[in-house]
């Protein structure tokens, strides 16, 4: 079990962020007799997942829905369909973004192009090709 400061350090976020996520129901805490909040390993995993979703620009309501789906042992088929549609839309948007970026990358000088290429490593390029095939 982690106190809020320990959880914040392990996840690389502020205590204020954890307070906020707890207040809106994204994280759950147990209270001690001294009224300290304690968070378990699941909370740490949830917090890391929330931060990953935030980096992908998901709104908090969508993140909350994703957490619920992740925790549920059983979900409705409509939720699976909705989630699959959402992922397909994101893949399409990434493909469109990459299509727009590739001509611009080609115009960069060699040194800058190498820096950009490092960000689009072999795994990333293979994934993007797969996404392109799936969304075409």
N, C-alpha and C positions, 0 to 999 in steps of 0.2 A: 504494500500500500504506500502511496506517495502523498505527501502534503503538497499543497499547491506550488510552493517554490521548487520542490524537487521535481515535480511533474514539468514545470515550466523549463527548468534546466535540461531535463532529458529530452524534451521535445523541441527545444530551441525557440520557444515563444515566451511572451510576457505573461506575468500573473494576471494582468488585466484582460488579456485575450482569453485566458482560461475562465476568469470570472464571467466574461460576456458569454462564452459558449455554454457555460453552466446555466446562466440565467435564461437563455433561450432554448434550453433543452437539448443541445447537441452533446453535452457531456453530463454524466451522472456522478454524483459524489455521495459518500456516506458521511454523516456527521458524528463526531466523537462527543463524549460527555462535555468536553471543554469547548464544543462547538467548532472545532477545526474540521475542515473538509478533507476527506481522504479519498484518493482516486486509486483504482486498481489497474492491473496490467491492461485490461480491456480499454480503459479510458486512455491510456498512453497510445495504444494502437489506433483508437478512434481519433485521437488528436492528430496523430501523424497522417491519417487518412484525410482528415478535414483540411490540413495544410496542403496536401497534395492536390486535393480538389480545388482549393483556392488558387493554387498556382495555375490550374487549368481554367480559371475564370468562371467557375460554377458559382451561381448565387447561393447564399446560405440555405434558402428553402430547398433548393435542389440537393444540396449536400445533406440536409437533414433527411430527405427522402431516400437518398442513396445509403445513408447509414442504417435506416430502418430496414431497407431491403437486405443489406449486408448481414444484419443481426437476425433477421427473420429466418426461421427454419423452413418456412413454407411461404411462398408468395403466389399471388394470383397471376394467371396467364396474362391478363391485361397489363399488369405491371411489368412483366418480362417483355411484352411487345412494346410498351412505351419506352422502356429502357433501351431496347435494341434499336428502336427508331431514333432515340436521342443520340446514341453512339454513332449510328449511321450518318446523322446530320453533322455531328462533330467531325467525323472522318471526311465528309464531303467538304466542309469548311476548311479543314487542314489541306486537303488536296487543292482547293481553289487558291488558298494562300501560297502554297508552294509553287503552283503554276504561275502565279503573279511574280513570285520572287526569283525564279530561275533565270529569266532574261536579265534581271537587274544584277544578279550574282555574276553572270557572264561578262557584264560590262566593268566589273571591278578589276583593278590591277591585280597582278598575280599574287602579291603578298596578302592583300586583303581577301582575295578569293580563297587562299589557303586557310586563313583564319575562319572564314565562314564555313568552309568545308569540314573543318574540325568539329564544328557544331553539328553538322549533318554527317555523322560518322557512318560506317558501313551498315551497322544495325539500323540506324535511323532511315537510311536510304532504302534498305530492304523492306522495312516496315511501310514506308511511304509507297513503295511500288505495290506492295500487297494491298494497301488501302485503296490505291488507284484501281486495281483490278476488281476489288470488292464493290467499289462505288460506280464503276463504269457500266 
